[in-house]
Each structure stands twice: as C-alpha cells, then as structure tokens.
Amino acid sequence: MLERLEKRLQSLRTEYQSGKQVLTDLEAKQANVKDTLLRIEGAIQVLEEELAHNREESR
C-alpha cells in the first residue's frame, strides 16, 4: 500500500511539473503575440496617417 501511494505521489509531482512548464510556455507565447500585435498596430497607424496625409496633399 505504501509503495502504491509513493508511486502515485511521484506521478502527480511529475504531472504537476509538466503542467507548470506548459503554463510557462503558454505565457511566453502570449507575451510574444502581444508584442507582435503592438508592432502591427503601430505599423497600421503609421500607414493610415501616411495615407491620410497623401490624400490631403492630392486634393
């Protein structure tokens, strides 16, 4: 019985560490996606401003 409990405890600890690693990886990916979206948003803003400026000049 004791051996079975120890094996289960070890199994749960391994599963817990694996879950923590997955969570860490996902958080890193989330941060990368947020950074990418901010860069894209900035590029969109610059292009929109440039287009508006060019439209004004062509009138």
Backbone hydrogen bonds, N-H to C=O, Kabsch-Sander energy under -0.5 kcal/mol:
donor,donor_aa,acceptor,acceptor_aa,energy
5,L,1,M,-2.1
6,E,2,L,-2.3
7,K,3,E,-2.2
8,R,4,R,-2.2
9,L,5,L,-2.5
10,Q,6,E,-2.4
11,S,7,K,-2.4
12,L,8,R,-2.5
13,R,9,L,-2.4
14,T,10,Q,-2.4
15,E,11,S,-2.4
16,Y,12,L,-2.6
17,Q,13,R,-2.4
18,S,14,T,-2.2
19,G,15,E,-2.3
20,K,16,Y,-2.4
21,Q,17,Q,-2.1
22,V,18,S,-2.2
23,L,19,G,-2.3
24,T,20,K,-2.3
25,D,21,Q,-2.5
26,L,22,V,-2.5
27,E,23,L,-2.4
28,A,24,T,-2.0
29,K,25,D,-2.3
30,Q,26,L,-2.6
31,A,27,E,-2.1
32,N,28,A,-2.2
33,V,29,K,-2.5
34,K,30,Q,-2.4
35,D,31,A,-2.3
36,T,32,N,-2.4
37,L,33,V,-2.7
38,L,34,K,-2.2
39,R,35,D,-2.1
40,I,36,T,-2.6
41,E,37,L,-2.7
42,G,38,L,-2.2
43,A,39,R,-2.3
44,I,40,I,-2.7
45,Q,41,E,-2.3
46,V,42,G,-2.3
47,L,43,A,-2.5
48,E,44,I,-2.7
49,E,45,Q,-2.4
50,E,46,V,-2.5
51,L,47,L,-2.7
52,A,48,E,-2.4
53,H,49,E,-2.4
54,N,50,E,-2.6
55,R,51,L,-2.4
56,E,52,A,-2.1
57,E,53,H,-2.1
58,S,54,N,-1.7
59,R,56,E,-0.9
